[in-house]
């Protein structure tokens, strides 16, 4: 048998839709989170360009961006959703959160 490898979700809208399913988000929350992911992704690209793709530099520079992105998302969630989101970020088991650099933001 041959099983295809799951692909990582990289588009902001798709990532937001993944969170919508896991956290039972409203459509309004989902669209706002997609916008947050879009902004975060753009800022990440700026960091990548500034650091010339140097992974060590980038890891230090993306920390504040990651924290800010998580905080913006949590601000849109109700208490139950925020608790579940914290757990997803902590465990890093959510493919819709893992955009390649860290759990929870871009």
N, C-alpha and C positions, 0 to 999 in steps of 0.2 A: 504494500500500500504506500501511496505517496501523499503526504500532507503538505499543503502550502504553508509557508511561514506567514504568520500574521504580519501585516504591514502596520507600521506606526502611523498614527494619525498626525498629520503635520499642519493641515490647514486650520486656521483659527475657528472657522465655522464648524468644522468636523469635530474639533476638540471640544467645543462648547456643546455640541450635540451629544458627545459621549458623556459629558458631565450631566447633561439634562437627563439622560437615561438613568444614570447611577444615583443622582441626588433628587430626582423628581422635580426638576426646575420648571418654572413657567416659561412660556415662549419669550416673555419680556426679559426675564433673568438670563435666558440663553443668549439672546441677541446682545445684551449688555456685556456678557462675559466674552462673547466672540469679539466685540470691540476692544475689550481689555487685552485679549490675546493678540489681536492685530497690532495694538500699540506696543505691547511687550516685544513682539517679534521684530518690529521695526527698530526698537531701541537695541535689541540684541544684535541685529545686523550692524548697527552703528558701532557697537562695542567690538564686534568681530573685525570690522574694517580698521578701527582705531588701533587695535592690538595686533593687526596684521596676522590674524589667525593663530597667534601664540596661545596655546591652550592654557598654560600656567597663568598668564596675565588675564586671560578671559575668565578663568574660574574665580579669580578675586574680584573682577569687575562686575560679574553678573550677580553676585550675592545680593547687593542692594536692590537690583532690578527684580530678582526673584521674590524677595520679601515684600516689595511694594506691590507686585502683581498679585501675590497671594492675599495680601491685605485688601486690595480693591475687590477681589472676587468674594472674599468673606463678607465684606460690607453689603453685598447684594443678597446674601443668604439668610434664611431664617435660622433660628437656634439649632434645630435638628439638622438642617442641611450643613450648617457650619461645623457641627460636631463630626458629621460623616466626612466632610471635606478634609478636616484636620487629620482624620484617620487615613484617608486615601493618600494625602501628602506624606504623612509619616511613614506609611508602609511602602509607598512608591510602587504599588501594584496596579495602578490604573494606567492602562495603555493610552487613554485619552489625555492623561496628564503628562506622560513622559514624552517630551518632544525631542529628546536626544541629549539634553544638557542636564536636566534636573527634574525632580518631580514637582509639578505643580504650577508651572508658569509659562513656558514658551516652547 
